[in-house]
Amino acid sequence: MKKSEIKILLVDDEPDILEILSYNLSQEGYQISTASNGKEAVLKAKKELPHLIVMDVMMPEMDGMEACENIRKNPDLDQTIITFLTARSEDYSQVAGFDAGADDYITKPIKPKVLVSKVKGLLRRLKSTNQIKDVLHLGDIEINREEYKIVKDGEEIILPRKEFELFYLLATKPGKVFTREEILDKVWGNEVVVGGRTIDVHIRKLREKIGDDFFKTIKGVGYKIEF
């Protein structure tokens, strides 16, 4: 996909930040749109179907967490990457962000060149539109990577992007123990710095949605799937 075809929605209640981010990312050739609060972000995301949303957390009318949850309810935005941009670096805030359906977390202030690099890293996760259909079967579960869809016992289960990618990774080799380092590298990528609790939060969510018996914790090593 060409840069000129990639749509990025920037959401922040500080005009100066929107101006700086918009300028630097538009210089890279991306299509940029902006919103000043979560409510406006939800409406624009529904209308424009951006590939990436960079969103502040603390905003008026509707904060980033609630906006993210609303966006994730829209099936047309299943594959949209959402990253929070915020001055809050507390671990609980990051966990809450991932719970809300975010894919990543960027702490500000951040230098424009570093932000551009982060955005490029996030956009590398976009799947090629001509990728061959990839479906895994795990017992009574069908995992469709092309459509980011999971069907269990005939019922569809909707997962945020990172939960899906983590589940898919473990499902590619049932019984294999994936180390925490492997998971971070293959699901989040080398360019992303996440807290140590990130994987645990996502595994907990998967257990709640898919079934606790599937996921096995190997203390001090990582996780595996058994069925």
HUFENCOR-V830971 format. One record per backbone hydrogen bond with DSSP energy under -1.0 kcal/mol. CO is the residue of the C=O (numbers start at 1). NH is the residue of the N-H. E is the energy in kcal/mol with one decimal. If there is no record, write none. Layout:
((CO,NH,E) (CO,NH,E))
//
This chain:
((2,5,-1.6) (3,6,-1.5) (6,31,-2.7) (7,51,-2.1) (7,52,-1.7) (8,33,-2.1) (9,54,-2.5) (10,35,-2.1) (11,56,-2.5) (14,18,-2.0) (15,19,-2.4) (16,20,-2.2) (17,21,-2.7) (18,22,-2.7) (19,23,-2.3) (20,24,-2.2) (21,25,-2.4) (22,26,-2.4) (23,27,-1.8) (25,30,-1.5) (26,29,-1.4) (31,8,-3.1) (33,10,-2.8) (35,12,-2.1) (37,41,-2.0) (38,42,-2.2) (39,43,-1.6) (40,44,-2.5) (41,45,-2.7) (42,46,-1.9) (43,47,-1.7) (44,48,-3.2) (45,49,-2.2) (51,81,-2.6) (52,9,-2.7) (53,83,-2.8) (54,11,-2.8) (55,85,-2.9) (57,64,-2.9) (60,62,-3.0) (62,38,-1.7) (63,67,-2.2) (64,68,-2.7) (65,69,-2.2) (66,70,-2.2) (67,71,-2.5) (68,72,-2.3) (71,74,-1.6) (74,77,-2.1) (75,78,-1.3) (77,80,-1.2) (81,53,-2.9) (82,103,-3.3) (82,104,-1.3) (83,55,-2.6) (84,106,-3.7) (86,108,-1.8) (90,94,-1.5) (91,95,-2.4) (92,96,-2.4) (93,97,-1.9) (94,98,-2.2) (95,99,-2.4) (96,100,-1.7) (97,102,-2.2) (98,101,-1.1) (104,84,-1.9) (106,86,-2.1) (111,115,-2.5) (112,116,-2.6) (113,117,-1.9) (114,118,-2.4) (115,119,-2.9) (116,120,-2.4) (117,121,-2.0) (118,122,-2.4) (119,123,-2.6) (120,124,-1.0) (122,125,-1.5) (123,126,-1.5) (128,131,-1.5) (134,145,-2.8) (136,143,-3.3) (138,141,-1.8) (140,153,-1.5) (141,138,-3.1) (142,151,-2.5) (143,136,-2.9) (144,149,-2.1) (149,144,-3.1) (150,157,-3.2) (151,142,-2.8) (152,155,-2.2) (155,152,-3.0) (160,164,-2.5) (161,165,-2.6) (162,166,-2.2) (163,167,-2.5) (164,168,-3.1) (165,169,-2.3) (166,170,-2.2) (167,171,-2.3) (168,172,-1.3) (173,176,-2.1) (178,223,-2.1) (179,183,-2.3) (180,184,-2.5) (181,185,-2.2) (182,186,-2.8) (183,187,-2.6) (184,188,-1.3) (184,189,-1.5) (189,192,-1.4) (195,198,-1.5) (197,201,-2.5) (198,202,-2.0) (199,203,-2.7) (200,204,-2.3) (201,205,-1.9) (202,206,-2.2) (203,207,-2.5) (204,208,-1.8) (205,209,-1.9) (206,210,-3.0) (214,226,-2.4) (216,224,-1.8) (218,221,-2.5) (218,222,-1.7) (221,180,-1.9) (222,218,-2.8) (223,178,-3.0) (224,216,-2.8) (225,175,-2.4))
//
